[in-house]
Amino acid sequence: MKLVEIIHDVAGILQPSTELQHPLAFQEWLEKVRKIAGQFEFELRTELTRLGGEMPDSRPEPAANLESGLKLTLECYQQALSCALTAHTRAMLTRQFGEIRRASEKFAALSRAA
């Protein structure tokens, strides 16, 4: 499932950098979204296993930065939600999509404030 790999890549981008000093609000946002991404990756892998799916051999192109990673993640969720899904999977993806969308909006607000 492409979405699992995208979430994994975004979680990697969210790792705090000791080289850069960010405002406290951004550091708090980064930590919160990193935890969310880790949880969502676990949930997606668990659901994929429950449905009998397998991880694809090919990996999507990794995102270059956090902004493009969040945008790609939102696009992947929209694609996934346009597919035929079980009610449980659709509810999970809808919940996750909403969280990622709110995180993306907060990132945009923090970026504007910087």
Protein Blocks (a to p, Z undefined) as FASTA:
>chain_A
ZZlmmmmmmmmmmpccfkbccdfklmmmmmmmmmmmmmmmmmmmmmmmmnopacdfbdcd
ddfblklmmmmmmmmmmmmmmpccdfklmmmmmmmmmmmmmmmmmmmmmmmmZZ
